[in-house]
């Protein structure tokens, strides 16, 4: 009897098999990538996330990683780039995975010259990993006229591609410390809507939050890949699901008109999963993006339930 009780207790502490399953279609030819945010703090959280990313890549071969800023906390000497980035993520870098960085408020602009961040001496830039999908890295620290003109032009030229933006300050947030970045939203959102941005992935808040689509745009906050601010997520009417108790990263797959996502913690347990589908082009409006997305009903290993105010 005692042996049975001990076994039951041990099993109760292990993540369920369902929580460790890949919830993405993993289709051949799809766009597969990962997301980390506020990742530049060396320590147990960063190391655990990096190890989980390498382990999950054996099942889901993502080709690149986007970074939502605060890539290096504190000093930024050559050895800091090693300690805070290239050493913990060495297995991924050695496997040929590319990292695409955006700048956070703790980042020095000198990072744009760092080869492994693939910024090519630019504070904001776009790249197209495959036909049909384009990413836009934005410098949300200084959203000046020059950057807005660049973004307007780049988005307009991207045609009917998936348009995915990533940057640091969240336009919508339920965080107590920071909350929604109203100034950046006032400047960026009209451009997003005018040119059909589908998805925005942001950091700054040291938690994970999936926001209800705002004006047809899907918003995600991921700023807990190396830092946590426990108890800071004040779930609101914006929140579909959130977590401020686990270090985390995201795996994302775009296949046709659907984008699938899976958010995983530092222990390899799935926190959140689902998908959004492009609903087609609509007439320009200040109330909705010209290429809105619609959440799809998908089973999830977690049941977040109604948002708490």
N, C-alpha and C positions, 0 to 999 in steps of 0.2 A: 504493500500500500504506500509506504514511504517513497519507494522508487517511482511509483506512478505520479505522486504529487510533485516530486522534483522535476520529472520529465514535463509535466503539464506547465509548471512555472517557467521552465526554460523555453518551451514552445511559445508561451504567452509573451515572451520578451522579443521574439523574432518577428521581423516584418512579414506580413502575409504574402503568399506567393502572388496573389492578384496585384498587390501594391508594387511588386517588382517586375511585372510584365511590361513589355513594350506595347504601348497603346497607339502606336502610329502605324500607318499602312505599309511603310517601308517599300514603296514601289520603285521599280527600276526606272531610272531617268528622272525621278522627281528631284526637287531642290531640298536638300537636307542640311540643316545647320543647327548650331547651339547658341545660347545666349548666356552671358555672365554680366553682372553689374556690380559696381563698387567692390571690385575684386582685388584691389591692390594692397591688402593688408595681410602680411605674412602671418601664419599661425595655423592652428588646428582646423579652423573653418575652411580656410583657403585650400589647405592640403587635402582635406576630406572631399571637397567639391571637385578638385582637380583629379583625384583618384577615381571618383565615381564617373566623371566625364570620360576618362580613358576606358573604364570598364564598360560603360554603356555603348561606347563607339564600336565595340566588338559585335554588338547586335544591331546598331543603327549607325552606319558609316557616314556620319556628317562630314562635310568637306571644309567647312569654315565655321568661325565663331564671331559673333558681333558682341561688342563691349559697350555698355551704356555709360561709361565714364567713371571717374575716380579710379583710374587704372594703377596709380601709384600713390600711396599715402606717405607723407613726410618727404624726406630727402630723395633726390633723383640723380644720384651719382651712378656711374656705370655699374657698380656692384649692386646698387639698389634695383636696377632693371633685372639683374640676374636673380637676386633674392626674392623679389616681389612679383616676378613674372616668368622669366625663362626657365628657372629651375623647377618650380612647381608644375608648370605646364609642359615640361620637356618631353614626356612621352607623346603628347599630341603634336608638338612642334616637329619632333623627329619623324612622325608619321606623315608629315606634309600638310597638316591642318593649318589653314591660314587664319590669323586673327585680324579683325578690322575694328579699330578703336574709334571712339568718339571722346571728346574732352569733357571732364567734369570740373566742378569748382575747386577740387583739390589738385588738379593736374596742371603742370607747367606746359606752356605751349611748345617747349622744346621736344615734347613727345612726338610731334609731327615728323621729326627727323628719324625716329627709331624704326629701323627696317621691319621688325617683326610686328609692328602695329599697322603696317600697310597704309599709312596715311599719305605717303609720298609728298611730304612737306606741305600738306594742306590741312587747315583746321576744319574744313567741311568738304565733302566729296561724295561722289556716287559710284557704284559699281554694279555690274550686271553679270552674275555668275552663270546664268543660262538664259536662253531666250524666254521671254514672258515674265521675268522677275527682275526688278531693279531696286537697289537699296540706296538710301540717302542718309549719310552721316551728317548730323547738324551740330554746330557749336552753339548750344543753348546758353552759354555764358554771355555771349555778346551777339545778340540778334540785330545786327545793324542793317542799313539799307542795302549795302553791297551784298551781304549774304542773302537777304530776301530776294533781291533781283536774280542772283544766281539760282536760288531754289525755284523761283517762278519759272525761269527758263528751262532748268533741268527737268522739272516735273512736266512741263508742257511738251517737251521733246520725247518723253518716255512712252507716249502713245497709250496703248491699252494694256501695258504691262501691269503686273502686281506692283504696287508702289508701297514700299515698306521703309518708314523712317525710324532712325534710332538716335537717341540723344540723352542728355542727363536729366534735365529738370522736368518733372511730370506735369503735363498740362491739366490733368485731373488726378486727384489723390485724396485718400482718406487718412493721411498721416497727420498725427498731432504735432510733430515737430516742424514739418515743412508745409504740408498741404499742397493744394493746387498752385502751380506757378502762373498766376493770373497775367502777369506782364508778357511772358513768353506765349501764353495761349492767345492773347489779344493780337500778337504779331504773326504767329505761325498758323493758327487755325484757319483764317480766311484763305490762305494759300493752299492748305491741305484740301479744303472743300472745293475750291475752284478747279483743282487739277486731279481730283479723284484719289487722294491718298486712302489706302485701305487699312493700314496698320501702323501704329506708333508704339515703339518699345522704349521704355525710359528707365532711369535709375534714381539716384539721389536719396530716396527713402530706403532705409535698411530693412526692407521686408519685401514680400511678394504680394501683389494685388492684381487681380483681373477685374478690370473696370467694365461695366455695362457699356456697349458701344454708344459713343456720343456722336450724334449727327452722322451716323453710318460708319464711323471709324472705330476700329477695335483698338483699345488701349491696354497695355500691360506695363506694370512696374516690376522690375527685377533689380533690386539693389542689395541683395543679401547673399552674394556669393563669397564674401569674406568678412562682412560686418553684419551685426544684428542689433536692432533696437527693439528689444522685447517690450510688448505692451504699447507700442506706438501706433499700431494700426487701429484706428477708431472706425470700425466698419460702419458704412453709411449707405445711403440709397445708391451710391455709385458702385458699391462692391458686389461682384458676383461671388468671388471667393478670395480669401486673403490668408496669409500666414506670416506671423512675425516671430516665430519661435524656432525656425529651422534655416540653416544656410541652404541655398538652393541655386539651381541652374535650370535652363529650359532646353528642350529638344523640340525642333519645329520642322515640319515637312509641308511643302507646297506641291500639290498634285492637281493640275488643271485649275479649276475655279475654287478649290477648297484648300484651306490652310489648317493643318492639324498641329496641336501643341500638347506637350507633356512636361509638366514641371516636377522636378525630382529633388529630394533633399540630400543632405550630406551623408545619409545612411543608405541611399539608394531606394528610398520609399517614394512612390508617386504621391504628390500632394494634390495635383489638379490636372485635368485633361479635358480635351474637347476639340471643337473645330469651328471655323467661320467660313462662310461661302460668299463669294462675290455674287451680288444680286443683279448685275448688269448696269449699264450706263443710264443715268437719269439726267434731267435738265439741271443746269447750274442753279444753285440756290444757296443763300447764306445759312440755311437750316440743315443741309445735308450734303455730304460729299457726292461728287458726280459718279463715283463707283462705290456705293455702299456695300458693307458686308453684313451678313445675317448669321447669328450664332446657330449652330446645328445641335439638335438633341442627341447627345452621346452619353453612353454609360460612363460613370466615373467611379474610381475606387474610393472617392470621398463623397460625402453628401453634405455640402456646405450649408444647405438650407437657406432660409430667408436671411437677408442682411440684417445685422443688428445695429441699431442707432445708439 
